Amino acid sequence: MNTSIVGKQFDLTDSIKGYIDNAVDSLKKYNLDIISVRTVISADEKNGKKGFSVEFSINMAHKSTIVIKQKEKDVYAAIDLAIERAKKVLRRHHDKITNHKKKDESVEIETFEGTDEEIVPMRLDSYKPMEVEEALQELKESGKQFIVFQDMEEKMRFMYKRSDDRYGLY
């Protein structure tokens, strides 16, 4: 992960640089593909009051850049608040991509009178309507023998690969 620290109208000290480096290193615990973090610290003075503005730009692979801006009277407080907000955003993103809830793996098996066969009910992967061409493309890419889908008229359809390498549609 590349890090850069820039000070605008503000002299960066080694202690501030070290503090920011430690704060940015704490973002690694989310195991996201963080490419770079750019930190800009600027001194603001409005109406005779001094303050600091801290901006973190976090570039991640396969995701938009996350920008966190924080203004505070103390530079260390601004850094702390900005890092906490960045951690919150990264934690939410991490939770989205890694589902901690275990799926219920218990399967209801139904038996019908007069047969000893067990039938396992299945759900469709997608309930959104598909064009026939989309279903054909998905069937070819998946390598499966058949696909069940809803067409654009919301009719349940069944497409299968025939033994002569052509495709059938019900």
Summary of the structure (lengths in Angstrom):
residues: 170
radius of gyration: 27.5
end to end distance: 52.7
largest distance: 89.1
contacts: 396
relative contact order: 0.10
helix: 30%
strand: 34%
